[in-house]
């Protein structure tokens, strides 16, 4: 696929994700981790304007000089920015103005893509496309949080199906022999810098479950008093449970004795055979301990992944998010992309039902703080 066509498809998909929304939905920020959809649409546009057009398109005129302050996310080297907690206060620019901004930058990019691009510019454009695909997944998860915390539980899209697991599949395990293996990206194509460099790891004998944990299995943990027994929790996790009065995964409700959860169709009866989702690392680790198992390391996950069905949920691992051997940050603002976050976060592997097609791969390293669960996170057990 040409870069022009890839650019057009990625940009269209972001707006398609927002198509079911009402104008009011675009500006809501219920918590610090959730950004208003309007901000995502502006920020991904700002990326192309700031890193490609302004430095490289000679006749390009900036759409609005204030937008660097409004739509910069965390790039310290690109200037001042609205702090994350204040994105919900951005009633201006209006949604229609953000859409005009997208049209303006897209037209300039269409003209820019008529020229012959250097390998460096091509790589930067591909990074921009992958960056917008990351925000497409964030759009889905942020929209679900916005609508799922609306007291009316409005549906996002009643025609969108939810994932279910095959019935009566049982619990089966994949056994992996001890030895030296290689993990990390190699070959042609795009990867993020945190997937480099490929390196050797040693693992002992282990087994990894071939299925994800289901809602029914997780409900057993709840009914067995899992949230009230400190023995299964990390100390920080137990504090998190008590301080936040957590008793279920996000979007679960017990209404008049009937278990319900918020889905794309609105509030629905809990689907027992769906893979559990919207759980924190604390909850995933506690469930594993309750079962007498553990979570896999990211190396164990990657070694086994070619023999697993993955991609329904981002799967928590028990690995801290750290650099691979030989990791180096790129110079300038692009170097702020992953390396600055390598502290106090846990690695997740795989993909989810809202990951853009072709965006993830076996070596992809996602990462979040242990208490976060608004993403489509799930659980795979190891022993």
C-alpha positions as CSV (number, residue, x, y, z in Angstrom):
1,X,0.0,0.0,0.0
2,X,1.3,3.5,-0.9
3,X,2.0,6.0,1.9
4,X,-0.7,8.2,0.4
5,X,-3.3,5.5,0.6
6,X,-2.2,4.5,4.1
7,X,-2.4,8.1,5.3
8,X,-5.9,8.5,3.8
9,X,-7.2,5.3,5.4
10,X,-5.8,6.0,8.8
11,X,-7.2,9.5,8.9
12,X,-10.6,8.3,7.8
13,X,-10.7,5.6,10.4
14,X,-10.3,8.1,13.3
15,X,-13.3,10.0,12.2
16,X,-15.3,6.8,11.6
17,X,-14.7,5.8,15.2
18,X,-16.3,9.1,16.3
19,X,-19.2,8.9,13.9
20,X,-21.7,7.5,16.5
21,X,-21.0,10.3,18.9
22,X,-23.1,13.4,19.7
23,X,-21.3,16.7,19.7
24,X,-21.5,16.8,23.5
25,X,-19.6,13.5,23.7
26,X,-16.5,15.0,22.0
27,X,-15.6,17.3,25.0
28,X,-16.1,15.1,28.1
29,X,-13.1,14.2,30.3
30,X,-14.4,12.2,33.3
31,X,-10.9,11.3,34.7
32,X,-7.3,12.3,34.1
33,X,-6.5,9.1,32.0
34,X,-9.4,9.7,29.6
35,X,-9.0,12.4,27.0
36,X,-11.9,14.0,25.2
37,X,-12.4,12.6,21.6
38,X,-12.0,16.1,20.2
39,X,-8.6,16.3,21.7
40,X,-7.5,13.0,20.1
41,X,-8.6,14.2,16.7
42,X,-6.7,17.5,17.2
43,X,-3.6,15.9,18.7
44,X,-3.1,13.3,15.9
45,X,-3.4,16.2,13.4
46,X,-0.9,18.3,15.4
47,X,1.6,15.5,15.1
48,X,1.6,15.7,11.2
49,X,1.6,19.5,11.2
50,X,4.4,19.8,13.8
51,X,6.8,17.0,12.8
52,X,6.3,16.8,9.0
53,X,4.7,19.9,7.5
54,X,6.2,22.8,9.5
55,X,9.9,21.6,9.2
56,X,9.6,20.2,5.6
57,X,6.9,21.9,3.6
58,X,8.3,25.2,2.5
59,X,5.1,27.1,1.7
60,X,3.0,25.6,4.6
61,X,1.3,28.1,6.9
62,X,0.4,27.0,10.5
63,X,-3.4,26.6,11.0
64,X,-3.4,28.3,14.4
65,X,-0.2,29.0,16.5
66,X,-2.2,28.3,19.7
67,X,-2.8,24.7,18.7
68,X,0.7,23.7,19.7
69,X,-0.2,24.6,23.2
70,X,-3.6,22.9,23.0
71,X,-2.7,19.7,21.3
72,X,0.8,18.9,22.4
73,X,0.6,15.8,24.7
74,X,3.9,15.2,26.5
75,X,6.6,16.5,24.2
76,X,8.7,18.8,26.5
77,X,11.0,19.8,23.6
78,X,8.2,21.1,21.5
79,X,7.0,23.7,23.9
80,X,4.3,24.4,26.6
81,X,1.1,22.5,26.6
82,X,-2.2,22.1,28.3
83,X,-1.8,19.7,31.2
84,X,-3.6,16.4,30.9
85,X,-6.1,17.1,33.6
86,X,-7.4,20.2,31.9
87,X,-8.2,18.8,28.5
88,X,-11.8,18.6,29.4
89,X,-11.9,22.4,29.9
90,X,-11.2,22.9,26.2
91,X,-14.7,24.0,25.1
92,X,-12.7,25.9,22.4
93,X,-11.6,25.2,19.8
94,X,-15.1,23.8,18.9
95,X,-15.6,20.4,17.4
96,X,-16.3,21.9,14.0
97,X,-13.1,23.9,14.2
98,X,-11.1,20.8,15.0
99,X,-12.6,19.1,12.0
100,X,-11.6,22.1,9.8
101,X,-8.1,21.7,11.3
102,X,-8.0,18.1,10.1
103,X,-9.2,19.1,6.6
104,X,-6.6,21.8,6.4
105,X,-3.7,19.6,7.4
106,X,-4.9,16.7,5.3
107,X,-5.0,18.9,2.2
108,X,-1.5,20.0,2.9
109,X,-0.3,16.5,3.5
110,X,-1.9,15.3,0.2
111,X,0.2,17.9,-1.6
112,X,3.3,17.1,0.4
113,X,2.9,13.4,-0.4
114,X,3.2,14.3,-4.1
115,X,6.9,14.8,-3.7
116,X,9.7,12.3,-3.4
117,X,10.2,11.6,0.3
118,X,13.6,10.8,1.8
119,X,13.9,7.5,3.8
120,X,14.0,9.6,7.0
121,X,10.7,11.4,6.1
122,X,9.1,8.1,5.1
123,X,10.0,6.6,8.5
124,X,8.6,9.7,10.3
125,X,5.3,9.5,8.3
126,X,5.0,5.8,9.2
127,X,5.6,6.7,12.8
128,X,2.8,9.3,12.6
129,X,0.4,6.7,11.1
130,X,1.2,4.2,13.9
131,X,0.9,7.1,16.4
132,X,-2.6,7.8,15.1
133,X,-3.5,4.1,15.2
134,X,-2.5,4.1,18.9
135,X,-4.9,7.0,19.4
136,X,-7.7,5.2,17.6
137,X,-7.5,2.5,20.2
138,X,-7.5,5.2,22.9
139,X,-10.5,6.8,21.2
140,X,-12.5,3.5,21.6
141,X,-11.5,3.0,25.2
142,X,-12.0,6.7,26.1
143,X,-15.4,6.8,24.4
144,X,-16.5,3.6,26.2
145,X,-15.4,5.2,29.5
146,X,-17.3,8.4,28.7
147,X,-20.5,6.6,27.8
148,X,-20.1,3.8,30.3
149,X,-20.0,6.4,33.1
150,X,-22.9,8.4,31.9
151,X,-25.8,7.6,34.3
152,X,-28.0,6.7,31.3
153,X,-25.5,4.0,30.0
154,X,-26.1,5.1,26.4
155,X,-25.0,2.5,23.7
156,X,-22.1,3.4,21.5
157,X,-23.2,1.2,18.5
158,X,-25.9,-1.4,19.0
159,X,-24.8,-3.2,15.8
160,X,-21.2,-3.8,17.1
161,X,-20.8,-7.4,18.4
162,X,-19.0,-8.2,21.6
163,X,-16.4,-10.9,21.8
164,X,-17.4,-14.4,23.0
165,X,-15.3,-17.5,23.6
166,X,-16.2,-20.9,22.2
167,X,-18.4,-22.9,24.6
168,X,-17.1,-25.9,26.6
169,X,-13.5,-25.3,25.6
170,X,-12.1,-26.3,29.0
171,X,-8.7,-25.4,30.4
172,X,-5.7,-26.5,28.4
173,X,-2.1,-25.7,28.8
174,X,0.9,-25.2,26.4
175,X,4.1,-26.6,27.9
176,X,7.4,-24.8,27.0
177,X,10.7,-26.4,27.6
178,X,13.5,-24.6,29.4
179,X,16.1,-23.1,27.3
180,X,17.6,-20.0,25.6
181,X,15.2,-18.1,23.3
182,X,15.3,-14.8,21.5
183,X,12.8,-12.1,21.9
184,X,12.4,-8.6,20.3
185,X,11.7,-7.3,16.9
186,X,13.7,-8.3,13.8
187,X,13.2,-8.1,10.1
188,X,11.6,-5.5,7.8
189,X,8.7,-3.3,8.5
190,X,7.7,-0.9,11.3
191,X,8.3,-1.4,15.0
192,X,8.5,1.0,18.0
193,X,11.9,1.6,19.5
194,X,11.0,-0.2,22.7
195,X,10.8,-3.5,20.7
196,X,14.5,-3.2,19.9
197,X,17.0,-4.9,20.2
198,X,16.4,-8.6,19.7
199,X,18.2,-10.5,22.5
200,X,18.6,-13.8,24.2
201,X,16.7,-14.8,27.3
202,X,16.7,-18.0,29.4
203,X,13.4,-19.4,30.7
204,X,12.8,-22.4,33.0
205,X,10.2,-25.0,32.1
206,X,6.7,-23.4,32.2
207,X,3.2,-23.8,31.0
208,X,0.9,-21.1,29.7
209,X,-2.9,-21.4,29.5
210,X,-4.2,-21.5,25.9
211,X,-7.4,-19.7,26.8
212,X,-8.0,-16.3,28.4
213,X,-9.9,-16.1,31.7
214,X,-13.6,-15.7,31.1
215,X,-16.2,-13.6,32.9
216,X,-17.7,-16.8,34.4
217,X,-14.3,-17.8,35.9
218,X,-13.7,-14.3,37.2
219,X,-17.2,-14.2,38.8
220,X,-16.2,-17.3,40.7
221,X,-13.4,-15.3,42.2
222,X,-15.8,-12.5,43.2
223,X,-18.3,-14.9,44.8
224,X,-15.5,-16.7,46.7
225,X,-14.6,-13.4,48.4
226,X,-11.6,-12.6,46.3
227,X,-11.9,-8.9,46.9
228,X,-12.1,-9.3,50.6
229,X,-9.1,-11.6,51.2
230,X,-5.8,-9.8,51.5
231,X,-3.8,-13.1,50.9
232,X,-4.2,-12.9,47.2
233,X,-3.2,-9.3,46.7
234,X,0.0,-7.3,46.4
235,X,0.3,-4.8,49.3
236,X,-0.3,-1.9,46.9
237,X,-3.2,-3.8,45.3
238,X,-4.8,-4.4,48.6
239,X,-4.5,-0.7,49.5
240,X,-6.0,0.1,46.1
241,X,-9.0,-2.2,46.7
242,X,-9.7,-0.7,50.1
243,X,-9.1,2.9,49.3
244,X,-11.3,2.7,46.1
245,X,-13.8,0.2,47.4
246,X,-13.2,-2.0,44.4
247,X,-15.4,-5.1,44.3
248,X,-15.7,-5.9,40.5
249,X,-14.0,-5.3,37.2
250,X,-14.8,-1.9,35.6
251,X,-18.3,-1.7,34.1
252,X,-19.7,-4.6,36.2
253,X,-22.9,-4.1,38.2
254,X,-25.0,-6.3,40.4
255,X,-28.5,-5.0,40.0
256,X,-31.3,-6.7,42.0
257,X,-29.2,-9.8,42.2
258,X,-28.5,-9.9,38.5
259,X,-25.0,-9.4,37.1
260,X,-24.8,-6.8,34.3
261,X,-22.0,-5.1,32.4
262,X,-21.7,-2.1,30.1
263,X,-21.0,-3.0,26.5
264,X,-21.1,-1.4,23.1
265,X,-24.9,-2.0,23.2
266,X,-25.4,-0.3,26.6
267,X,-26.0,-2.1,29.9
268,X,-26.5,-5.8,29.2
269,X,-26.6,-9.1,31.1
270,X,-23.1,-10.4,31.9
271,X,-21.8,-12.7,29.2
272,X,-20.3,-15.7,31.0
273,X,-18.2,-16.9,28.0
274,X,-16.7,-13.6,27.1
275,X,-13.1,-13.0,28.1
276,X,-13.0,-10.9,31.2
277,X,-11.8,-7.3,30.5
278,X,-11.2,-4.0,32.2
279,X,-9.2,-5.4,35.0
280,X,-6.1,-3.9,36.6
281,X,-2.8,-5.6,37.0
282,X,-3.6,-5.9,40.7
283,X,-6.8,-7.7,39.9
284,X,-5.1,-10.0,37.3
285,X,-2.4,-10.9,39.8
286,X,-4.8,-11.5,42.6
287,X,-7.0,-13.8,40.4
288,X,-3.9,-15.8,39.3
289,X,-2.9,-16.2,43.0
290,X,-6.4,-17.3,44.0
291,X,-6.2,-20.0,41.2
292,X,-2.8,-21.1,42.5
293,X,-1.1,-19.9,39.3
294,X,0.7,-16.6,38.2
295,X,0.8,-14.3,35.2
296,X,3.4,-15.0,32.5
297,X,6.5,-12.9,32.0
298,X,6.6,-10.9,28.8
299,X,9.4,-13.2,27.6
300,X,7.3,-16.3,28.3
301,X,4.4,-14.7,26.5
302,X,6.4,-13.9,23.4
303,X,8.0,-17.3,23.2
304,X,4.6,-19.0,23.4
305,X,2.6,-16.5,21.3
306,X,3.1,-18.2,17.9
307,X,1.2,-21.2,19.3
308,X,-1.5,-19.1,21.0
309,X,-4.7,-17.4,19.8
310,X,-4.2,-13.8,20.9
311,X,-5.6,-10.4,20.1
312,X,-8.9,-10.2,22.0
313,X,-7.5,-8.6,25.1
314,X,-4.3,-6.8,26.1
315,X,-2.8,-9.4,28.5
316,X,-1.1,-8.4,31.7
317,X,2.3,-9.8,32.3
318,X,4.3,-9.8,35.5
319,X,7.2,-8.0,33.8
320,X,8.0,-4.4,34.7
321,X,8.4,-2.1,31.7
322,X,12.1,-1.7,31.2
323,X,14.4,-1.1,28.3
324,X,15.8,-4.0,26.3
325,X,19.6,-4.4,26.3
326,X,21.2,-1.8,24.0
327,X,18.1,0.4,24.0
328,X,18.8,4.0,22.9
329,X,16.4,7.0,22.7
330,X,16.2,8.9,19.4
331,X,17.4,12.5,19.5
332,X,14.8,15.3,19.9
333,X,11.1,15.1,20.5
334,X,10.8,11.6,18.9
335,X,13.1,10.3,21.6
336,X,10.4,11.1,24.1
337,X,8.1,8.6,22.6
338,X,8.7,5.5,24.8
339,X,11.8,5.7,26.8
340,X,10.6,8.4,29.3
341,X,7.9,6.1,30.5
342,X,10.1,3.2,31.5
343,X,9.3,3.4,35.2
344,X,6.5,2.2,37.5
345,X,4.6,0.5,34.7
346,X,3.8,-3.1,33.8
347,X,4.0,-4.7,30.3
348,X,0.9,-6.0,28.5
349,X,1.2,-8.2,25.4
350,X,-1.1,-9.0,22.4
351,X,-3.8,-6.7,21.2
352,X,-7.5,-6.1,21.8
353,X,-10.8,-6.0,20.0
354,X,-10.3,-2.3,19.3
355,X,-6.7,-2.5,18.1
356,X,-6.5,-1.3,14.5
357,X,-6.0,-4.1,12.0
358,X,-2.3,-4.9,11.5
359,X,-1.2,-2.5,14.2
360,X,0.0,-5.0,16.7
361,X,2.5,-7.9,16.5
362,X,4.0,-10.5,18.7
363,X,6.9,-8.2,19.8
364,X,4.6,-5.2,20.6
365,X,5.1,-4.0,24.2
366,X,2.2,-2.1,25.6
367,X,2.5,-0.7,29.1
368,X,0.3,0.8,31.8
369,X,0.4,1.6,35.5
370,X,-0.9,-1.3,37.7
371,X,-4.2,0.3,38.8
372,X,-5.4,1.3,35.3
373,X,-8.2,-0.8,33.7
374,X,-10.1,1.4,31.2
375,X,-8.2,-0.3,28.4
376,X,-9.4,-3.8,27.1
377,X,-7.1,-5.6,29.5
378,X,-7.5,-9.3,30.2
379,X,-5.8,-12.3,31.9
380,X,-3.9,-15.3,30.7
381,X,-2.5,-17.6,33.4
382,X,0.9,-19.3,33.6
383,X,2.5,-21.9,36.0
